[in-house]
Amino acid sequence: MAEVALRPVRDADLDALFEQMRDPESVRMAAFTAEDPDDREAFDLHLAKIRAAHDTTLRAVTLDGRLVGSISSFVVEGDTEITYWLDRSVWGRGIAGRALALFLDTVEVRPLHARAASDNAGSLKVLRRAGFTVVGTEISYAPARGAEIEETVLRLD
């Protein structure tokens, strides 16, 4: 079985992460993305802010040593939320679930919150398998789709 691991994000990872986060199908599925996924300056500013924040944990996800995505926790209005992004080339192989399990072992804050577009069945399945439960839905603006869509809100106690 391929080895999934987490490590700190390095400067050398930024080009690959930027490319992963511009993939049109990935952007559509994630829905709640940057206004312009092709804006490298905005991406760099956002990642610099995340990497410097004391209440954020950001990790690179690797598969057999190769960078395949990122996972992080951050605080919004007092709640700690998680988010992850995986290169589309590794979707459907259990990588997200293994990365999330590793991440949950390092982030001890509970409850943890997560959100996903309600039609993102893959991400919702990963979160539920990790023990997150659905606590509601919201209608929110999704920049990647240019419209308001339903978002599922989950929590892990």
C-alpha positions in Angstrom: 0.0 0.0 0.0 1.2 3.5 -0.8 2.4 5.6 2.1 0.4 8.7 2.9 2.2 11.2 5.2 2.0 14.8 6.4 4.8 17.3 6.7 5.1 21.1 7.0 4.5 23.0 3.7 7.8 24.1 2.2 8.4 27.1 -0.1 9.3 24.5 -2.8 5.7 23.2 -2.6 4.0 26.4 -3.6 4.2 26.0 -7.4 2.7 22.5 -7.2 0.0 23.5 -4.7 -0.9 26.5 -6.9 -1.3 24.2 -10.0 -3.4 21.7 -8.0 -5.7 24.5 -6.9 -6.3 25.8 -10.4 -7.5 22.5 -11.9 -11.0 23.3 -13.3 -12.7 20.1 -12.2 -11.2 20.3 -8.7 -12.2 24.0 -8.4 -15.8 23.2 -9.4 -16.0 20.4 -6.9 -14.5 22.4 -4.1 -16.9 25.3 -5.0 -15.7 27.6 -2.2 -12.4 28.7 -3.6 -10.5 31.8 -4.4 -12.4 34.3 -6.6 -9.8 33.8 -9.3 -7.9 30.5 -9.0 -5.4 31.7 -11.7 -4.3 34.7 -9.6 -0.8 33.7 -8.4 -0.2 36.9 -6.4 -3.5 36.4 -4.4 -2.5 32.7 -3.9 0.9 33.6 -2.6 -0.5 36.3 -0.2 -3.1 33.9 1.1 -0.6 31.1 1.7 1.8 33.5 3.4 -1.0 34.6 5.8 -1.9 31.0 6.5 1.6 29.9 7.2 2.2 32.8 9.6 -1.0 32.5 11.5 -0.6 31.1 15.1 -4.0 29.5 15.1 -3.6 27.6 11.8 -2.1 24.2 11.2 -1.1 23.6 7.6 0.4 20.4 6.3 1.5 19.0 3.0 0.0 15.6 2.0 2.5 13.3 0.4 2.0 9.9 -1.3 5.2 7.9 -1.3 7.1 11.1 -0.7 5.4 13.0 -3.6 3.4 16.1 -2.8 -0.3 15.4 -3.6 -2.1 18.1 -1.7 -2.6 20.0 1.6 -4.7 19.8 4.7 -5.2 22.5 7.4 -7.1 23.7 10.3 -8.0 27.3 11.0 -10.2 29.4 13.3 -13.3 31.2 12.1 -15.5 33.0 14.6 -14.1 30.9 17.4 -14.7 27.6 15.7 -11.8 25.4 14.4 -12.5 24.2 10.9 -10.6 21.9 8.6 -10.1 21.9 4.9 -8.1 19.8 2.5 -7.2 19.7 -1.2 -5.9 16.8 -3.1 -4.6 16.6 -6.6 -7.3 15.1 -8.8 -4.9 12.4 -10.0 -5.2 10.7 -6.6 -9.0 11.0 -6.0 -10.8 7.8 -5.2 -7.8 6.0 -3.8 -8.4 6.6 -0.1 -5.6 9.2 0.2 -7.9 11.9 1.6 -9.2 9.5 4.3 -5.7 8.5 5.3 -4.4 12.1 5.3 -7.4 13.2 7.4 -6.9 10.4 10.0 -3.2 11.5 10.3 -4.2 15.1 10.7 -6.9 14.4 13.3 -4.2 12.6 15.4 -2.2 15.9 15.4 -5.0 18.4 15.9 -6.4 17.9 19.3 -9.1 20.6 19.3 -12.6 19.4 19.5 -15.1 20.0 18.3 -13.7 20.4 14.7 -15.9 21.7 12.0 -15.9 21.0 8.2 -17.9 22.2 5.2 -18.4 20.9 1.8 -20.6 21.6 -1.2 -23.6 19.4 -0.7 -23.1 17.8 -4.1 -19.4 16.9 -3.3 -20.2 13.3 -2.4 -16.6 12.2 -2.2 -15.6 14.8 0.3 -18.7 14.3 2.4 -18.0 10.5 2.4 -14.4 11.1 3.6 -15.6 13.4 6.4 -18.3 11.0 7.6 -15.9 8.0 7.6 -13.6 10.1 9.9 -16.4 10.5 12.4 -17.8 13.9 11.3 -21.6 14.2 11.6 -23.8 16.5 9.6 -25.1 19.3 11.8 -26.9 21.4 9.1 -26.8 23.0 5.7 -26.4 26.6 4.6 -26.8 28.4 1.3 -23.6 30.2 0.6 -22.0 31.9 -2.4 -19.5 29.6 -4.2 -17.0 31.6 -6.2 -16.0 28.7 -8.3 -19.6 28.3 -9.5 -20.6 31.9 -9.6 -23.8 31.2 -7.6 -25.2 30.4 -4.2 -25.3 26.7 -3.5 -26.0 24.4 -0.6 -23.1 23.7 1.7 -23.2 20.8 4.2 -21.8 21.7 7.7 -20.3 18.9 9.7 -18.8 18.5 13.2 -16.4 16.1 15.0 -16.8 16.0 18.8 
